[in-house]
Amino acid sequence: MNRTTQLRKLIDGAAGSRAAGAHDSLSAALVEENGFDAVWASSFAISAVNGLPDISLLTMTDYLSTASKMVASCSIPVLADCDTGFGGVPNVTYLVQRYEAAGIAGVCIEDKTFPKTNSFVDKRQDLLDVGEFARKIEAGKRAQDDPDFVVVARTEALITGAGMEEALHRAHRYADAGADAILVHSIKDSPHEIIEFLNAWSGRAPIVVVPTTYHGWHFGEARAAGVSMVIYANHALRAAVRSMSNVLKEIESSGATNSVENLISPISEVFELTHLDTWLRLDQP
């Protein structure tokens, strides 16, 4: 089964699925190794490992290059976070063509204006006109060759304070435009907004959520409420930042590495993740 079909089955399936955010090939491999169903090529995480904030500074080429490397490092599908689509309707057409050609299973674009600011930044967030964004979704669906390639429409109506009625209106409009799933984003500290949305939703398209701030909502509860995919979008990156900082701080202060050896992976684990034995066998006569 190719990876576009895998992702479509995950999105459409009744069992629910879980994706985790990655920022490079190694973190994508770890997502797969730890049992997740799909990789989320996070624009926030990819920006951060380039030393930049998530405010539309990187280009499509930057994000595509990283997501393509993730595809090569794992066998589960990669769903790519493509911010606002890198421009207008022609840009979305081009991104779908290029991402599909690179073996990425699906893309997600959001309905804020360009340049977008990360949803967690305390700054005014502006929504694009609903009809204009729907045209982007329609263009993306027309551009794909593989019928199983997935286009997810993400509405930021709850982030911007536009309200539940606007979030539902936009979700219906994007489903009309052909979106394969709707990602509804909230940064409340409980899932009450998402549950309210789900209770009012007609089920016309699968729902994807990103519970970064409502940490206590268990996957089973989300699935029972009607969520098709849960994305743990940035936890791997945040874990890496904290762990690297702690280890480096300890080495600098202690003057040796013996106190951190039990906190870090052995080199053999990195060899295993990067399939060293497979590569070495290629050189055997």
Backbone as CSV, one residue per row, in Angstrom:
resi,resn,N_x,N_y,N_z,CA_x,CA_y,CA_z,C_x,C_y,C_z
1,MET,0.852,-1.195,0.000,0.000,0.000,0.000,0.889,1.247,0.000
2,ASN,0.640,2.154,-0.953,1.458,3.368,-0.963,1.037,4.301,0.175
3,ARG,1.864,5.302,0.415,1.665,6.096,1.621,0.498,7.074,1.525
4,THR,0.143,7.480,0.333,-1.060,8.307,0.222,-2.284,7.501,0.634
5,THR,-2.341,6.251,0.202,-3.465,5.384,0.575,-3.449,5.099,2.066
6,GLN,-2.258,4.898,2.629,-2.152,4.708,4.080,-2.751,5.897,4.825
7,LEU,-2.361,7.106,4.410,-2.845,8.296,5.103,-4.349,8.454,4.936
8,ARG,-4.842,8.207,3.741,-6.293,8.330,3.525,-7.051,7.351,4.417
9,LYS,-6.560,6.133,4.550,-7.220,5.158,5.414,-7.164,5.589,6.869
10,LEU,-6.052,6.211,7.274,-5.958,6.715,8.640,-6.966,7.831,8.886
11,ILE,-7.065,8.743,7.945,-7.977,9.880,8.086,-9.432,9.414,8.085
12,ASP,-9.742,8.482,7.193,-11.125,8.038,7.020,-11.528,6.917,7.965
13,GLY,-10.555,6.270,8.615,-10.838,5.083,9.400,-11.601,5.366,10.683
14,ALA,-12.297,4.347,11.148,-13.126,4.482,12.342,-12.319,4.349,13.627
15,ALA,-11.115,3.769,13.544,-10.346,3.482,14.754,-9.639,4.707,15.319
16,GLY,-9.479,5.746,14.517,-8.714,6.907,14.947,-7.228,6.674,14.759
17,SER,-6.482,7.739,14.644,-5.044,7.620,14.400,-4.303,8.744,15.104
18,ARG,-2.988,8.522,15.262,-2.147,9.500,15.950,-0.923,9.812,15.110
19,ALA,-0.625,11.090,14.980,0.581,11.556,14.299,1.409,12.346,15.297
20,ALA,2.719,12.366,15.062,3.604,13.161,15.926,4.487,14.034,15.060
21,GLY,4.782,15.209,15.566,5.573,16.178,14.820,7.030,15.792,14.747
22,ALA,7.640,16.084,13.606,9.066,15.869,13.385,9.658,17.114,12.765
23,HIS,10.984,17.254,12.929,11.660,18.429,12.382,12.802,18.054,11.448
24,ASP,13.122,16.756,11.359,14.177,16.294,10.461,14.017,14.795,10.255
25,SER,14.959,14.189,9.524,14.856,12.773,9.202,14.927,11.900,10.448
26,LEU,15.824,12.230,11.365,16.005,11.406,12.547,14.766,11.437,13.438
27,SER,14.191,12.611,13.629,12.981,12.681,14.460,11.807,11.983,13.789
28,ALA,11.753,12.003,12.453,10.710,11.254,11.740,10.875,9.756,11.968
29,ALA,12.119,9.282,11.941,12.375,7.868,12.212,11.949,7.500,13.630
30,LEU,12.173,8.395,14.583,11.766,8.144,15.961,10.246,8.117,16.109
31,VAL,9.548,8.958,15.354,8.078,8.930,15.367,7.592,7.539,14.958
32,GLU,8.156,7.010,13.884,7.756,5.679,13.438,8.148,4.618,14.462
33,GLU,9.374,4.680,14.958,9.859,3.652,15.888,9.011,3.572,17.147
34,ASN,8.429,4.692,17.529,7.636,4.722,18.753,6.150,4.493,18.529
35,GLY,5.793,4.010,17.357,4.454,3.473,17.157,3.392,4.414,16.646
36,PHE,3.759,5.621,16.252,2.752,6.535,15.715,2.362,6.127,14.292
37,ASP,1.193,6.566,13.876,0.659,6.160,12.573,1.185,7.013,11.431
38,ALA,1.556,8.250,11.727,1.994,9.181,10.686,2.928,10.227,11.278
39,VAL,3.677,10.867,10.398,4.579,11.959,10.765,3.938,13.285,10.366
40,TRP,3.983,14.244,11.250,3.561,15.620,10.962,4.821,16.432,10.738
41,ALA,5.063,16.891,9.509,6.230,17.715,9.198,5.901,19.144,9.624
42,SER,6.212,19.447,10.861,5.763,20.671,11.529,6.512,21.906,11.046
43,SER,5.787,22.914,10.598,6.448,24.146,10.163,7.075,24.879,11.346
44,PHE,6.444,24.812,12.518,7.020,25.408,13.724,8.357,24.758,14.046
45,ALA,8.385,23.420,14.036,9.604,22.701,14.407,10.696,22.880,13.355
46,ILE,10.325,22.838,12.081,11.319,23.011,11.018,11.902,24.423,11.072
47,SER,11.062,25.412,11.335,11.563,26.780,11.490,12.540,26.860,12.650
48,ALA,12.180,26.255,13.762,13.005,26.348,14.961,14.388,25.735,14.760
49,VAL,14.458,24.572,14.095,15.777,23.956,13.915,16.614,24.717,12.896
50,ASN,16.006,25.635,12.176,16.755,26.555,11.327,17.073,27.860,12.062
51,GLY,16.776,27.896,13.353,17.078,29.077,14.162,16.153,30.243,13.899
52,LEU,14.943,29.953,13.429,14.013,31.016,13.054,12.651,30.814,13.710
53,PRO,11.927,31.910,13.976,10.564,31.776,14.488,9.606,31.366,13.372
54,ASP,8.458,30.858,13.797,7.440,30.375,12.859,6.567,31.546,12.418
55,ILE,7.135,32.392,11.543,6.409,33.582,11.068,6.568,33.746,9.548
56,SER,6.541,32.618,8.836,6.580,32.612,7.365,7.898,33.133,6.796
57,LEU,9.003,32.859,7.480,10.299,33.277,6.965,10.902,32.256,6.005
58,LEU,10.717,30.976,6.271,11.228,29.950,5.370,10.354,29.853,4.125
59,THR,10.910,29.302,3.057,10.191,29.171,1.796,9.611,27.774,1.636
60,MET,8.783,27.603,0.632,8.267,26.275,0.317,9.404,25.297,0.079
61,THR,10.457,25.755,-0.602,11.591,24.887,-0.892,12.239,24.379,0.389
62,ASP,12.361,25.236,1.397,12.933,24.837,2.680,12.102,23.729,3.331
63,TYR,10.806,23.952,3.407,9.925,22.973,4.040,9.850,21.676,3.230
64,LEU,9.770,21.808,1.929,9.670,20.629,1.061,10.916,19.774,1.153
65,SER,12.077,20.406,1.183,13.326,19.664,1.290,13.354,18.827,2.562
66,THR,12.937,19.416,3.668,12.939,18.683,4.941,11.919,17.562,4.934
67,ALA,10.709,17.835,4.460,9.676,16.802,4.428,10.064,15.649,3.517
68,SER,10.733,15.948,2.405,11.179,14.904,1.488,12.179,13.972,2.158
69,LYS,13.066,14.535,2.971,14.033,13.716,3.693,13.342,12.845,4.734
70,MET,12.268,13.350,5.328,11.495,12.530,6.263,10.913,11.309,5.565
71,VAL,10.416,11.503,4.354,9.856,10.387,3.586,10.895,9.285,3.407
72,ALA,12.137,9.690,3.160,13.199,8.719,2.925,13.612,7.989,4.187
73,SER,13.298,8.527,5.352,13.795,7.952,6.599,12.787,7.081,7.329
74,CYS,11.560,6.996,6.825,10.548,6.188,7.506,9.596,5.589,6.478
75,SER,8.773,4.657,6.931,7.848,3.994,6.011,6.393,4.389,6.248
76,ILE,6.123,5.185,7.282,4.762,5.652,7.526,4.528,6.955,6.754
77,PRO,3.269,7.331,6.536,3.004,8.534,5.730,3.410,9.824,6.427
78,VAL,3.807,10.801,5.612,4.156,12.137,6.100,3.065,13.115,5.663
79,LEU,2.496,13.807,6.640,1.535,14.877,6.394,2.257,16.184,6.669
80,ALA,2.359,17.042,5.661,3.191,18.242,5.747,2.368,19.473,6.106
81,ASP,2.845,20.185,7.092,2.288,21.467,7.505,2.810,22.533,6.546
82,CYS,1.920,23.097,5.740,2.321,24.052,4.700,1.812,25.457,4.968
83,ASP,1.623,25.789,6.231,1.222,27.145,6.607,0.034,27.626,5.774
84,THR,0.141,28.787,5.151,-0.988,29.341,4.397,-0.958,28.952,2.915
85,GLY,-0.049,28.051,2.555,0.021,27.609,1.159,1.042,28.351,0.331
86,PHE,1.865,29.187,0.981,2.969,29.896,0.325,2.516,30.860,-0.763
87,GLY,1.289,31.357,-0.661,0.812,32.332,-1.633,-0.643,32.095,-1.984
88,GLY,-0.996,32.449,-3.228,-2.375,32.329,-3.668,-2.689,31.003,-4.331
89,VAL,-3.718,31.006,-5.138,-4.188,29.784,-5.800,-3.093,29.136,-6.647
90,PRO,-2.353,29.872,-7.485,-1.293,29.211,-8.260,-0.221,28.585,-7.371
91,ASN,0.088,29.221,-6.252,1.101,28.688,-5.339,0.648,27.367,-4.715
92,VAL,-0.626,27.295,-4.346,-1.144,26.053,-3.775,-1.149,24.946,-4.830
93,THR,-1.485,25.292,-6.046,-1.412,24.314,-7.133,-0.003,23.755,-7.258
94,TYR,0.961,24.639,-7.235,2.359,24.220,-7.381,2.813,23.387,-6.192
95,LEU,2.436,23.785,-4.981,2.889,23.035,-3.808,2.328,21.618,-3.821
96,VAL,1.081,21.438,-4.203,0.514,20.084,-4.266,1.261,19.250,-5.294
97,GLN,1.537,19.826,-6.443,2.292,19.100,-7.465,3.655,18.669,-6.945
98,ARG,4.373,19.572,-6.293,5.730,19.274,-5.836,5.734,18.320,-4.640
99,TYR,4.833,18.521,-3.682,4.799,17.642,-2.517,4.369,16.235,-2.911
100,GLU,3.406,16.132,-3.783,2.989,14.800,-4.231,4.127,14.095,-4.963
101,ALA,4.820,14.818,-5.832,5.933,14.230,-6.583,7.050,13.766,-5.660
102,ALA,7.191,14.402,-4.484,8.243,14.047,-3.533,7.879,12.857,-2.654
103,GLY,6.675,12.323,-2.807,6.279,11.162,-2.029,5.613,11.488,-0.703
104,ILE,5.321,12.754,-0.481,4.622,13.162,0.735,3.143,12.817,0.563
105,ALA,2.526,12.292,1.616,1.183,11.715,1.488,0.063,12.742,1.526
106,GLY,0.338,13.907,2.098,-0.700,14.916,2.183,-0.152,16.231,2.687
107,VAL,-0.936,17.281,2.527,-0.550,18.616,2.981,-1.696,19.223,3.773
108,CYS,-1.344,20.134,4.656,-2.327,20.890,5.419,-2.046,22.367,5.230
109,ILE,-3.066,23.128,4.863,-2.916,24.578,4.747,-3.965,25.262,5.621
110,GLU,-3.606,26.433,6.126,-4.472,27.126,7.079,-5.016,28.422,6.508
111,ASP,-6.115,28.898,7.111,-6.878,29.996,6.518,-6.553,31.363,7.109
112,LYS,-5.297,31.568,7.515,-4.869,32.906,7.928,-4.220,33.626,6.750
113,THR,-4.029,34.911,6.921,-3.394,35.708,5.876,-1.877,35.505,5.927
114,PHE,-1.235,35.745,4.790,0.230,35.690,4.706,0.789,37.104,4.917
115,PRO,1.899,37.238,5.666,2.621,36.206,6.392,1.895,35.845,7.680
116,LYS,1.822,34.565,7.941,1.124,34.122,9.135,2.066,34.166,10.334
117,THR,1.461,34.246,11.518,2.196,34.171,12.775,1.749,32.919,13.504
118,ASN,2.668,32.240,14.146,2.324,31.037,14.896,1.136,31.292,15.814
119,SER,0.266,30.309,15.920,-0.991,30.454,16.653,-0.810,30.775,18.127
120,PHE,0.351,30.443,18.682,0.578,30.661,20.105,1.201,32.024,20.411
121,VAL,1.463,32.817,19.382,2.029,34.147,19.573,0.910,35.119,19.953
122,ASP,1.132,35.889,21.002,0.131,36.846,21.465,0.190,38.083,20.585
123,LYS,-0.417,37.957,19.446,-0.401,39.004,18.431,-1.672,38.850,17.602
124,ARG,-2.124,39.910,17.011,-3.329,39.831,16.195,-3.145,38.799,15.088
125,GLN,-4.162,37.937,14.955,-4.165,36.897,13.929,-5.347,37.176,12.996
126,ASP,-5.080,37.263,11.700,-6.124,37.625,10.737,-6.472,36.457,9.826
127,LEU,-7.760,36.259,9.625,-8.251,35.210,8.736,-8.345,35.713,7.306
128,LEU,-8.024,34.839,6.370,-8.249,35.117,4.963,-9.739,35.032,4.670
129,ASP,-10.191,35.747,3.662,-11.587,35.631,3.241,-11.939,34.171,2.977
130,VAL,-13.080,33.735,3.463,-13.444,32.322,3.391,-13.531,31.816,1.953
131,GLY,-14.070,32.659,1.059,-14.174,32.249,-0.332,-12.815,32.118,-1.007
132,GLU,-11.899,33.013,-0.659,-10.554,32.958,-1.232,-9.815,31.708,-0.770
133,PHE,-9.984,31.369,0.515,-9.316,30.159,0.993,-9.937,28.905,0.377
134,ALA,-11.247,28.907,0.211,-11.905,27.764,-0.435,-11.368,27.554,-1.850
135,ARG,-11.056,28.648,-2.535,-10.472,28.527,-3.877,-9.105,27.851,-3.812
136,LYS,-8.351,28.104,-2.748,-7.062,27.420,-2.581,-7.266,25.912,-2.428
137,ILE,-8.241,25.526,-1.630,-8.529,24.093,-1.447,-8.947,23.462,-2.770
138,GLU,-9.829,24.129,-3.478,-10.277,23.611,-4.781,-9.094,23.453,-5.730
139,ALA,-8.191,24.426,-5.741,-7.022,24.360,-6.617,-6.108,23.199,-6.227
140,GLY,-5.919,23.014,-4.930,-5.083,21.913,-4.475,-5.640,20.565,-4.873
141,LYS,-6.935,20.407,-4.764,-7.552,19.125,-5.138,-7.487,18.895,-6.648
142,ARG,-7.631,19.957,-7.425,-7.517,19.800,-8.883,-6.096,19.432,-9.301
143,ALA,-5.117,19.868,-8.522,-3.712,19.704,-8.916,-3.177,18.298,-8.687
144,GLN,-3.803,17.521,-7.815,-3.240,16.224,-7.472,-3.484,15.209,-8.586
145,ASP,-2.504,14.298,-8.749,-2.648,13.190,-9.692,-3.152,11.940,-8.989
146,ASP,-2.621,11.677,-7.816,-3.014,10.504,-7.042,-4.332,10.808,-6.332
147,PRO,-5.378,10.038,-6.591,-6.671,10.339,-5.958,-6.656,10.208,-4.449
148,ASP,-5.641,9.512,-3.892,-5.581,9.344,-2.445,-4.758,10.413,-1.742
149,PHE,-4.094,11.282,-2.498,-3.355,12.376,-1.865,-4.330,13.204,-1.026
150,VAL,-3.909,13.568,0.174,-4.798,14.198,1.148,-4.519,15.696,1.258
151,VAL,-5.574,16.487,1.176,-5.494,17.928,1.417,-6.345,18.250,2.638
152,VAL,-5.689,18.712,3.691,-6.367,19.064,4.939,-6.520,20.576,5.005
153,ALA,-7.731,21.034,5.284,-7.986,22.464,5.465,-8.029,22.777,6.953
154,ARG,-7.194,23.693,7.367,-7.103,24.052,8.791,-7.747,25.404,9.019
155,THR,-8.727,25.441,9.899,-9.328,26.728,10.225,-8.815,27.244,11.563
156,GLU,-8.438,28.516,11.541,-7.921,29.205,12.720,-8.977,30.148,13.306
157,ALA,-10.246,29.893,12.998,-11.307,30.792,13.457,-11.359,30.886,14.976
158,LEU,-11.118,29.778,15.670,-11.147,29.817,17.134,-9.911,30.514,17.694
159,ILE,-8.806,30.442,16.971,-7.574,31.111,17.401,-7.730,32.627,17.319
160,THR,-8.354,33.102,16.255,-8.468,34.539,16.025,-9.590,35.189,16.830
161,GLY,-10.409,34.378,17.489,-11.539,34.919,18.233,-12.760,35.154,17.377
162,ALA,-12.777,34.603,16.178,-13.927,34.790,15.285,-15.157,34.026,15.755
163,GLY,-14.970,33.019,16.590,-16.108,32.349,17.205,-16.476,31.017,16.587
164,MET,-17.321,30.291,17.307,-17.715,28.939,16.903,-18.538,28.940,15.620
165,GLU,-19.448,29.874,15.490,-20.287,29.918,14.287,-19.418,30.106,13.044
166,GLU,-18.414,30.969,13.149,-17.521,31.193,12.012,-16.673,29.955,11.742
167,ALA,-16.221,29.282,12.791,-15.434,28.056,12.607,-16.248,27.001,11.869
168,LEU,-17.484,26.834,12.241,-18.350,25.850,11.584,-18.652,26.255,10.149
169,HIS,-18.922,27.543,9.950,-19.183,28.043,8.594,-17.999,27.760,7.678
170,ARG,-16.817,28.059,8.165,-15.618,27.836,7.357,-15.394,26.341,7.108
171,ALA,-15.580,25.529,8.120,-15.389,24.089,7.939,-16.329,23.540,6.872
172,HIS,-17.587,23.960,6.888,-18.535,23.518,5.864,-18.131,24.009,4.476
173,ARG,-17.661,25.253,4.408,-17.258,25.798,3.102,-16.050,25.044,2.552
174,TYR,-15.127,24.670,3.430,-13.940,23.952,2.978,-14.281,22.511,2.595
175,ALA,-15.244,21.923,3.292,-15.716,20.596,2.881,-16.378,20.680,1.501
176,ASP,-17.140,21.740,1.267,-17.735,21.956,-0.059,-16.656,22.062,-1.130
177,ALA,-15.515,22.647,-0.771,-14.426,22.856,-1.723,-13.624,21.577,-1.992
178,GLY,-13.903,20.536,-1.230,-13.247,19.255,-1.480,-12.209,18.841,-0.475
179,ALA,-12.059,19.580,0.642,-11.071,19.204,1.649,-11.316,17.775,2.124
180,ASP,-10.239,17.028,2.273,-10.347,15.638,2.713,-10.523,15.536,4.223
181,ALA,-10.135,16.556,4.950,-10.305,16.610,6.397,-10.237,18.062,6.826
182,ILE,-10.779,18.336,7.998,-10.742,19.674,8.577,-9.953,19.621,9.875
183,LEU,-8.917,20.464,9.961,-8.179,20.608,11.222,-8.740,21.831,11.943
184,VAL,-9.265,21.595,13.132,-9.823,22.675,13.953,-8.855,22.931,15.096
185,HIS,-8.329,24.142,15.145,-7.278,24.456,16.113,-7.835,25.292,17.252
186,SER,-7.391,24.955,18.465,-7.761,25.709,19.655,-6.542,25.779,20.562
187,ILE,-6.398,26.889,21.277,-5.301,26.997,22.252,-5.848,27.203,23.669
188,LYS,-7.076,26.753,23.887,-7.620,26.769,25.235,-6.947,25.670,26.065
189,ASP,-7.059,25.776,27.388,-6.411,24.782,28.245,-7.300,23.572,28.538
190,SER,-8.451,23.521,27.901,-9.309,22.340,27.967,-9.904,22.135,26.576
191,PRO,-10.410,20.922,26.299,-10.942,20.656,24.950,-12.370,21.144,24.737
192,HIS,-12.874,22.026,25.593,-14.298,22.354,25.509,-14.680,22.969,24.168
193,GLU,-13.814,23.816,23.593,-14.124,24.405,22.278,-14.213,23.321,21.211
194,ILE,-13.271,22.400,21.237,-13.255,21.322,20.246,-14.483,20.441,20.400
195,ILE,-14.841,20.115,21.632,-16.023,19.273,21.864,-17.282,19.986,21.390
196,GLU,-17.376,21.275,21.657,-18.534,22.054,21.170,-18.597,22.011,19.646
197,PHE,-17.442,22.171,18.995,-17.405,22.094,17.535,-17.867,20.721,17.065
198,LEU,-17.342,19.676,17.667,-17.676,18.308,17.251,-19.157,18.023,17.441
199,ASN,-19.740,18.525,18.517,-21.164,18.293,18.767,-22.046,18.957,17.721
200,ALA,-21.537,20.043,17.121,-22.310,20.769,16.103,-21.960,20.350,14.681
201,TRP,-20.885,19.587,14.525,-20.395,19.216,13.201,-21.250,18.095,12.613
202,SER,-21.459,18.164,11.305,-22.326,17.206,10.629,-21.613,15.926,10.226
203,GLY,-20.316,15.875,10.417,-19.575,14.694,10.002,-19.295,14.631,8.520
204,ARG,-19.345,15.777,7.837,-19.153,15.794,6.380,-17.721,15.500,5.982
205,ALA,-16.785,15.729,6.902,-15.373,15.447,6.648,-14.739,15.066,7.980
206,PRO,-13.688,14.251,7.957,-13.000,13.881,9.195,-12.406,15.111,9.878
207,ILE,-12.297,15.025,11.200,-11.774,16.137,11.993,-10.410,15.762,12.585
208,VAL,-9.474,16.701,12.454,-8.120,16.556,12.990,-7.928,17.607,14.077
209,VAL,-7.271,17.220,15.174,-7.023,18.183,16.257,-5.557,18.141,16.674
210,VAL,-5.124,19.231,17.313,-3.741,19.362,17.793,-3.808,19.803,19.254
211,PRO,-3.775,18.851,20.210,-4.012,19.189,21.620,-2.772,19.677,22.357
212,THR,-2.133,20.711,21.830,-0.903,21.209,22.441,-1.150,21.816,23.812
213,THR,-2.272,22.476,23.991,-2.536,23.152,25.270,-3.528,22.402,26.144
214,TYR,-4.414,21.639,25.577,-5.347,20.846,26.390,-4.753,19.441,26.566
215,HIS,-3.694,19.388,27.399,-2.835,18.216,27.506,-3.541,16.973,28.011
216,GLY,-4.574,17.146,28.835,-5.161,16.006,29.530,-6.171,15.213,28.727
217,TRP,-6.469,15.673,27.516,-7.490,14.982,26.718,-6.887,13.719,26.126
218,HIS,-7.299,12.583,26.617,-6.757,11.306,26.188,-7.202,10.991,24.763
219,PHE,-6.341,10.281,24.054,-6.671,9.897,22.678,-8.011,9.170,22.603
220,GLY,-8.274,8.279,23.558,-9.545,7.545,23.556,-10.739,8.469,23.695
221,GLU,-10.606,9.507,24.512,-11.691,10.477,24.671,-11.894,11.270,23.384
222,ALA,-10.794,11.651,22.752,-10.894,12.398,21.495,-11.577,11.554,20.423
223,ARG,-11.173,10.307,20.344,-11.779,9.425,19.342,-13.270,9.250,19.606
224,ALA,-13.631,9.040,20.876,-15.038,8.863,21.234,-15.864,10.110,20.911
225,ALA,-15.215,11.270,20.964,-15.914,12.525,20.657,-16.073,12.757,19.168
226,GLY,-15.373,11.960,18.338,-15.523,12.086,16.893,-14.295,12.560,16.153
227,VAL,-13.144,12.604,16.829,-11.905,13.025,16.177,-11.317,11.856,15.387
228,SER,-10.858,12.141,14.167,-10.264,11.105,13.328,-8.756,10.993,13.497
229,MET,-8.071,12.121,13.684,-6.621,12.099,13.879,-6.225,13.123,14.927
230,VAL,-5.348,12.703,15.833,-4.767,13.595,16.836,-3.292,13.786,16.482
231,ILE,-2.863,15.037,16.424,-1.472,15.351,16.091,-0.783,15.943,17.313
232,TYR,0.279,15.281,17.763,1.124,15.796,18.839,2.268,16.540,18.151
233,ALA,2.047,17.819,17.889,2.760,18.528,16.829,4.194,18.935,17.156
234,ASN,4.483,19.259,18.386,5.777,19.885,18.678,6.500,19.307,19.885
235,HIS,6.006,18.208,20.412,6.550,17.661,21.649,7.964,17.108,21.474
236,ALA,8.242,16.504,20.341,9.589,15.954,20.117,10.625,17.078,20.072
237,LEU,10.303,18.148,19.381,11.235,19.281,19.325,11.455,19.871,20.713
238,ARG,10.389,20.090,21.454,10.516,20.690,22.778,11.299,19.783,23.722
239,ALA,11.103,18.464,23.591,11.880,17.518,24.389,13.352,17.600,24.033
240,ALA,13.643,17.710,22.743,15.039,17.786,22.296,15.713,19.044,22.823
241,VAL,15.011,20.174,22.766,15.593,21.435,23.253,15.927,21.333,24.741
242,ARG,14.981,20.836,25.544,15.206,20.729,26.984,16.323,19.733,27.296
243,SER,16.301,18.587,26.639,17.303,17.553,26.923,18.698,18.005,26.512
244,MET,18.834,18.584,25.339,20.147,19.048,24.902,20.685,20.120,25.834
245,SER,19.826,21.036,26.226,20.251,22.115,27.109,20.724,21.567,28.446
246,ASN,19.965,20.635,29.023,20.332,20.072,30.324,21.659,19.324,30.260
247,VAL,21.848,18.528,29.201,23.083,17.750,29.072,24.282,18.670,28.873
248,LEU,24.142,19.648,27.999,25.257,20.564,27.752,25.597,21.376,29.002
249,LYS,24.577,21.778,29.729,24.799,22.539,30.958,25.568,21.704,31.983
250,GLU,25.189,20.423,32.087,25.865,19.540,33.038,27.321,19.293,32.652
251,ILE,27.572,19.084,31.363,28.951,18.868,30.911,29.807,20.106,31.184
252,GLU,29.247,21.267,30.870,30.010,22.510,31.059,30.328,22.743,32.532
253,SER,29.369,22.464,33.402,29.583,22.749,34.821,30.443,21.698,35.510
254,SER,30.347,20.437,35.072,31.081,19.363,35.747,32.461,19.130,35.159
255,GLY,32.678,19.499,33.914,33.966,19.309,33.283,34.201,17.906,32.781
256,ALA,33.183,17.049,32.815,33.295,15.676,32.317,31.923,15.229,31.842
257,THR,31.857,14.039,31.226,30.586,13.556,30.687,30.018,12.354,31.427
258,ASN,30.740,11.862,32.461,30.260,10.643,33.114,28.884,10.813,33.741
259,SER,28.552,12.018,34.206,27.267,12.232,34.881,26.083,12.302,33.923
260,VAL,26.355,12.396,32.627,25.241,12.482,31.666,25.083,11.212,30.835
261,GLU,25.980,10.270,30.991,25.931,9.090,30.133,24.616,8.320,30.273
262,ASN,24.040,8.326,31.462,22.770,7.619,31.651,21.577,8.436,31.159
263,LEU,21.820,9.660,30.740,20.737,10.525,30.241,20.669,10.568,28.716
264,ILE,21.705,10.061,28.062,21.779,10.187,26.602,21.802,8.818,25.945
265,SER,21.437,8.796,24.682,21.427,7.544,23.926,22.853,7.080,23.659
266,PRO,23.079,5.773,23.717,24.386,5.269,23.298,24.565,5.461,21.795
267,ILE,25.798,5.532,21.358,26.065,5.706,19.935,25.439,4.584,19.123
268,SER,25.382,3.386,19.707,24.800,2.242,18.994,23.337,2.477,18.631
269,GLU,22.626,3.227,19.460,21.222,3.522,19.164,21.101,4.437,17.948
270,VAL,22.019,5.379,17.850,22.023,6.254,16.668,22.388,5.447,15.422
271,PHE,23.353,4.531,15.547,23.684,3.653,14.427,22.455,2.879,13.955
272,GLU,21.680,2.381,14.932,20.498,1.595,14.587,19.447,2.445,13.883
273,LEU,19.213,3.648,14.400,18.221,4.538,13.796,18.601,4.936,12.369
274,THR,19.896,5.034,12.106,20.364,5.443,10.778,20.717,4.248,9.890
275,HIS,20.363,3.031,10.351,20.493,1.799,9.537,21.927,1.569,9.066
276,LEU,22.865,1.765,9.984,24.271,1.602,9.625,24.568,0.214,9.048
277,ASP,24.043,-0.841,9.674,24.335,-2.198,9.208,23.881,-2.414,7.766
278,THR,22.741,-1.852,7.424,22.223,-1.992,6.043,23.192,-1.353,5.055
279,TRP,23.673,-0.160,5.404,24.613,0.526,4.509,25.951,-0.206,4.417
280,LEU,26.422,-0.739,5.532,27.703,-1.446,5.487,27.618,-2.731,4.665
281,ARG,26.462,-3.395,4.713,26.309,-4.631,3.925,26.409,-4.378,2.434
282,LEU,26.086,-3.169,2.006,26.155,-2.843,0.585,27.600,-2.897,0.072
283,ASP,28.554,-2.740,0.996,29.953,-2.715,0.599,30.645,-4.072,0.740
284,GLN,29.859,-5.059,1.131,30.429,-6.399,1.270,30.513,-7.081,-0.087
285,PRO,31.617,-7.801,-0.355,31.754,-8.476,-1.656,30.785,-9.646,-1.786
